[in-house]
Amino acid sequence: MAEPTRVLVVDDHKVVRKGLRTFISVTDDLELVGEAGNGEEAIEQVAALHPDVVLMDLKMPVMDGPTAIAEIRNRFPEVQIVALTSFDDESLAKRALEAGAIGYLFKDAEEEELISAIRMANEGRGVVAQEAMRALVDRSDDEYGVRLTEREQEILALVGRGLTNPQIADRLIISVSTVNFHVHNILDKLGAKTRTEAVSIAAREGLIDL
């Protein structure tokens, strides 16, 4: 039997942490290994506890979520982070994804959606709440001037649906190495650090349809 996914919960509100702790504790393949109330504590807890996935609030005292995400991803690149916030704030979402968050959800998400996001993050797959994606897409940012090939658009759209590279290879009847090559080029063209950020940029720029 596989080891449970080790989860660290970071939020400055004790009530929120209690709610997250409750549903994680009753999910067999998840294990809560610790909690933190701000970004600085989160970094310390990651160093001490080595979680697989961090659920990270974005608006916190002492150190905010995006700053902590960037530091954790720099020091512990193997740790995946799902940004979790109650604020419909596209600037925070953009900062979190640019910092390296693999996912972005609102706190009012259903428990199954949160559990699925944790599982996907542990597998290296990203998920962004539709509401958050719409906020990102609606932003009037500078044009990237990027052009993706038809194949790159096809692959990125499948990435946006949560498919892994092997699953994309099976779907398109191409090799995994070919998918890896295209994904690398996509990230490079879009200046994205993660697959999730690449999807949000491409959707915002009208390069793909979700």
Secondary structure, DSSP 8 states (H G I E B T S, - for coil): ----EEEEEE-S-HHHHHHHHHHHHT-TTEEEEEEESSHHHHHHHHHHH--SEEEE-SS-SSS-HHHHHHHHHHH-TT-EEEEEES---HHHHHHHHHHT-SEEEETTS-HHHHHHHHHHHHTT--EE-HHHHHHHHH-----------HHHHHHHHHHHTT--HHHHHHHHT--HHHHHHHHHHHHHHHT-SSHHHHHHHHHHTTSS--
